[in-house]
Amino acid sequence: MNMNGEYGAFGGEPLQGFNNGGANGSNGNFIGNGSNIRVLRTWELPPNGITQWEGTNEEMRTLFDTLPQELSAHLIQMFPPDILVNLNEIYLQLGQIPECVVTNDENDGKTERVDIWDRPCTLAEIGLFGSFFDGDAKVKRKGIPGTLHRVSLITHPMRNPVQVLGVAVRVGRALQGLIETMTGGPQFLFDLAHKHQSLLIIGKPGVGKTTALREIANMLSQNRYLNTVVVDKTCELAGDGLEPHPAIGRARWMPVGKADMQAHIMREAVENQSPDCIIVDEISSSAEVDAAKTIAQRGVMLIATVHGTTLPEVLHCRERGDLVGGCAVVTLSGVQAEKRKDKRKQVLKRGKEPIFHAAIELHSRTRWIYHPKIKDAVDNYLEGDTTEAQQLEPGRAVACTSIPSDGTFEYSTERNLHNNNRHKFHGQNQNQNVQHFNLKSIKKR
């Protein structure tokens, strides 16, 4: 199977949709009036832009050699190179039309579903994956050794023996140049590490949190004065083999295996590995939050991801709220309530010191929001005040304003807003150029 000839080369090829050519173009509908923004700083983009890791060619060959050959041959014959190079997932379900999920370069890197066949999938076609799991349907997820790809089964829990209903093949890939393109390089990470401060990466599934975390691990591991340890919950960061994937560099790798063991492995990392920095992919339970607190209390930098869209959504989550300080209802005195615009006596206040110092929200491939001080952002949000943040784009950082609105943040890069960033909004949209990132509205659409 000729990877280069039949569907294009992967390793070292610039990715589309990242504005590799420069940083001065508009970024979809996010910038608005380009003359009314304040650019905080700019940086040089990598010479080759954002590229696939150099070993991607070989890993894609391994994937297509591992898949049932009927499926591999059909995909290569049916789809042009520009689709296969952006392949994210292959999904087959009994009775459903099988499909691929690909990245749409023309839509800011958003994913799009593409049909593989024009008919429902059969049980025989799903059964082709049986050999990969050695006929054991109790093992519902396996990685392809030497790669970042994984295969997951969908089963019927009430059938005996277990009946396989579907298969999801996730295409994993490492990128080079992402952090340099979006932040200017690893210096801000070294600054946080020097101060023993932690970084939280927030984003919805598929937006690129794990990809960013993988490159961060690589960058930090190149610093001989930092001991970086990766706690790999689902073996997505460094693969499912006996050796860690080269994309995490020289970081120490601690695979978790079972998801409910992550909190234990996090504590084991800080107790046994003498780390300067611990990297964790996806904190989701209260036990993992407690483990993160233990790490922070020992003066170790923690870089972790969490599902969400904006900082307030994490704050209001019962299990994960303490990561950013949590909140509780507080009763004010009459004098204190009188000073408030809304005159309320019962208000929400931050409950404790945040475990993380700074946060990055990943909204798209070319638009990140950086909160340099989580404590200030949370306090102002609970007061109904706006907060200054930074909108990170390829090659530059733009000043933006975080505006509290219905349990989330809305953002504006309009200069008049961050000149008066203490204005109280109390959830109301005061500017028609504000960008909306309300999870509820996204789900409705």
N, C-alpha and C positions, 0 to 999 in steps of 0.2 A: 504494500500500500504506500504510494508515493505522496507524502504529506505536502511537499513543496509543489509538486506538479498538479495534484488533483484538487487541492483546495487551499493552496497558498501557504506561505511561510508565516510563522507566528513569532518566534523568538527574535527580539530586537526590533520588531516592526512598530513604528509609532501608531498609537491608538487614535481613532477618530473621536470627535466629540469633546475633546479636552482643550480646544483652542490652542493647539501646540504652536501655532505660528506667532502668537503674541498675546499681550494682556490688555490691549486697549480697545478691543471690540466689545460690543454690547453682549450681555449674557442673557439671552432670551428676554423674558418680561421682568427680570429681577432688578435691573438697574434703573429703568424708567428714564427720567430726564438726565442724561449723562453729564450735562453741564452743572447740575445742582447737587453734586456729590462731593465728598471730601476724601481724597485718597491719602491714607495714613503712611503707606510705604509701598515700594515696588521692589521686585527682585528679578534676576535673570532666570529665564526658564531653562531646563536642561536642554543641551544641544539637540538631542533626539526626541525631546518631549517625553511623554509617558509611554513606556514600551512594555511588552510582555517579557517576563523573565526568560533568560537565554535558553533555558531547558524546556520551554513550552512545546516546541516541535516534537521532541521525543515523548513528552508526557501525553500529547494529543494522539500520537501514534499508538502509545500503550493503551489509551482509552478505547480507540476504535478497534484495536486487536482484541481487547477484552470483551467488548460488547458482542452479542450474537451477530455472526457475520452477515446474516440476512438483513439485519437492521443497519449495520455499518455501511454495507454496500448501497442500500437504499438512500441513506442520508447523503453519502458522497455523490451519488448519481443525481439526486433530486435538487440539492441546495447549492447555490453558488458560493464561492469562497468568502464573500463578505458576510454571509450569514453564519457559516461554520466557524469563522474566526471569532465571532461574537456569541457563540453558543454558551448558554448558561445552564440549561437543564433539558433533559429528555424525560418525558412523562408518559407512561402507559397505564391505563386503567381499564379493567374489564367493562365492556359495554360503552366506553367513551372513545371518541376520536383521539388517537394519540397525537401528542404535540411536542414541539420544542419551545423553549423560552430563550429568546435572544435579546441582546442589547441593541436598541435602535439608535444609531449614531446621529440620525437627523432629528431626534427628539431629546436632546440633552442626556443621552445615555439611559433613558428609561427602558424598561424591559417590555417585550411584546411577545405574544403567543402566536406560533405559526404551526398549522396542521402538518403532520407527517404523512398521514393517509387521509383519504376522504371517506373512510368507513370506520366503524367501531373496532376496538381492539379485541382479539380473541384470547381465550384461555391458553391456547397452544402458544401464542406469541409471548404471553407473559411467562409461560413455563420455560421459555428459552433461557431465562435468567437463573433457573434452578441450579445449574451446575456451578454458578458463581458462589452460591451459598451452600454448596455440597448437600442440597436437599433438605437443609435444616431451616425451616421457616421461623423457628424461635429466635434466630439471629436476624434481626430486622435491619441491620445497617453494617456495611463493611466498606472500608476504603480500598482503593487499588494501590498496592504497595509501590513505593517509589514516586508517587504522584500526589496531587491534592484532590483528586476526584474521589467520589464516594457513590455507592449504590444503596438505596433504601427501599424496603418492602412495605407495602400496605396490606395488612392481613385482616381477616374476619375473626374477631376474638371468640365468637361463640361456636365456631366449627371445630370438630375434632375428627381427624387431624386438622391442624391450622391450615386455612385456605388462603392462598396468596391472591389478592384482588388487583394489585397494581405495583408498579415499579417507578421510582424516581431516581434518575441519574443526575447528580449535581457535578457540573464541570468546575473544578477549582483551578485557579490560576493566580500566579504571583505577578505583581507589577513592579517596575522600577521607575523612579522619577516622580511618583505620585506625591510624596510628602514635599519634595523640593518644589514641585509645581504649585502646590496649594498653600504652602507655608513659607517657602524660601529656604527650607533645609532643616536640619535637626537641631539647630542652635537653641530654639525655644525649649526643646525637650531636655537638653543639657542644663539649661538654666533652671528648669523645674527640678531636675534631679539634684543639682547643687544645693537647692533650698529644701530638699526632701519634701517636695510638694507633688501631689498626684493629679492625674489627668483622666477625666471621664469622657468617653466618646459615645455620643447618643445618635441613634438612627434606626429607621425601620428596617425590617429584613430585606436584604438584597441591595442596599444602598452602597455597600463597600466598607463596612466597619472592619470586618475580618481582614480584608485586603490591606487596609491602612495599617492595622495592628501588626500584620506580618512584616511590612516594610519598616515600621518603627522598631520592632525587635531586631531586625537586621542592622539598622543604623546604630542603635544603642550598643549592640554587641561588638561593634567595631572599636568602641572606646575602651581602651585597656584599663582605665581607671574605674570602670563600672562593671559590676557583675550582674548580668541580666538573666532572669529566669522566666521561662514561658510555662504557664500552667494551662495545658491544652484540654479543654473540657470535652470536646467531641472530635478531637484529632483533625480539626479543620485548619489550624494554623500550620502544623508541620507534618500532616499526613498520617497515615495509619500503618506505616511500616515499623520496623525495629529501629531504624535510624531516622533522625529528624530531617525534614526537607531542607535543602540548602538555602531556601529563601529566608529562613530566620537567622541566617548568619551563624555566629558562634555563640548564640544564646544557649543556655542550658535548657533542656526540654524535659518537662514532667507531664506525660500523658495521664489523663484522669481515668479513662475507661468508662466507668459508670457515672452518669451525670450527678447522682446524689452523693458522690464522693468528692466533688470539687472543693467544698469548704475544708474538708480534711487535708487535701493535697495543698491547698493554699497555705494552711498553717504549717504543714510539713515543709513547704518551700522556705518559709521565713525562719523556721527553727533549725533546719539542717543545711541550707545552702548558702548562708551568709550573704544574702542578695543586697544589692543597692537598688535594684528595680525588679518588680514582679509584674508580668504582663498576663492578663486574664481575659479570655474571650467569653463574654456574656455572663454578667452577674444577674441572677433572676430570683433567688430565694432568700428568705430572711437569714438562713444559716450562712449563706455566702456573703451577705451584708455584714454579719458579725465577724466573719473571717477577714473581710476587707478592713473593718475597724481595727482588728488586732494588728494587721500589717501596718496601717497608718500610725498606730500608737507606738510602734517600734522604730519609727523614723525611716521606714523603707518607702521609696517611691512606688506607687501603684498606678498602672495604666490599664484601664479596663473598658469594655464596651457594655452597653445596656440598650435594650429595645425601647424605642420611644421616638418622638419627633422633636419635642422641645423640652427644655429644662423643667418647666412647671409640671409637665406630665409625669416626669420621674418623681418630682416633689410630692405629688398627690397619690402616688402608688403606695399602698399599705406596706408591701414587702420591701420596696427599694427606696422609699422616701428618705431614709436616714443617710443614704449616700450623699445627698445634697443638703442635709440639715433637718429634714422633716418639718412638720408644722403641727401646731396644736391651737385649740381655741383658748384665748386668754380674755379675762374680764378686766376692763379698764376702770379706773376711778372716774367719777363724774368730771373732774378737772381735765383728765387726759382725754376723755371722750369729747369734751367741749372743744378741744383744740383740733379735732378731726373735722374734715369737710363734711363727712357723712354722719357725724355725731354718734356713731355706733359705740356701744360699750363692749360688746363681744366681737373680737376680731381674731384673725389668724396671725400667729407669730412663728418665726422659726424656732424649732424646739431645741436644737443642739448644734454643736460645731459640725460643719460638713466634713465628711471623710475625704472628699476630693476638693482640691483648691480651684482648678480650672476645668472647663468643659468645651468640647467641640461638638456641635450639632451638624450631622451630615444630611443635607437636604437634597443634594443631587451630586452628580459627578463633578460639577464645576461651581458649586456654591455651598460653602461651609460657613457656619456662624461660630465665632470664638468668643466665649465668655471668660475673660482673664481672672475674674474673681467671682466664684459661685456664691459666696456669702453675700456680697453686695447685690447680685442679681436676684437672689431669693428674697432678701429683705425688702428691696424696692418693689418686687412683684407683689408681695403680700400687703404692702402699703398702697398698692395701686399706682406706684410711680414707675416712670420709664427708667431704663438703664442703658448706658452706652455699651455697645458690643462692637465686634469687628466682623465684617463680611469678607470671607476669604475667597478669592477667585484665582484662576491661573495667572500668576505674576504680580498680584497686588492684593492689598488689604484696604477695604473701604470702611469708613466710619458708618455705623448704622445704629438705630435705636430699637431697643426691645420694648414692646408695648404690651402690657397685660391685657388679655382678652379671653374671657370664658374658659379659664383653666389652661390656657396656653399662652404662647407669645406670638405676636405679629411683629413684623419688622419693616422698617422704613429706612432708606438711605437718604431721605430728603434732609438737606442741611438745616432747614428751619426747625426741625424736630430736635436734633441733637444740640442745637444752640439753646434750647429751652427744655432740657431733658428732665427737669424736675416737675413738669406739668403732670397732674393727676388725670388718668384716663378712666380708671375704675371700669375697665372692660369695654369701653366704648371706642369705636373706630373714629378717630378725629381727623383722619387724613385719607383721601381717596387713593393716594399712591402707596399706601401701606400694603406689603405683601402678606397674604394669609397663609398660615400653616397650621390650621386647626384640624386635629385628627378627626374630630367628629364630622366636619364637612367633607373631608377626604373620603371617609367611609360611606357617606351618603351618596357621593358621586360614583 
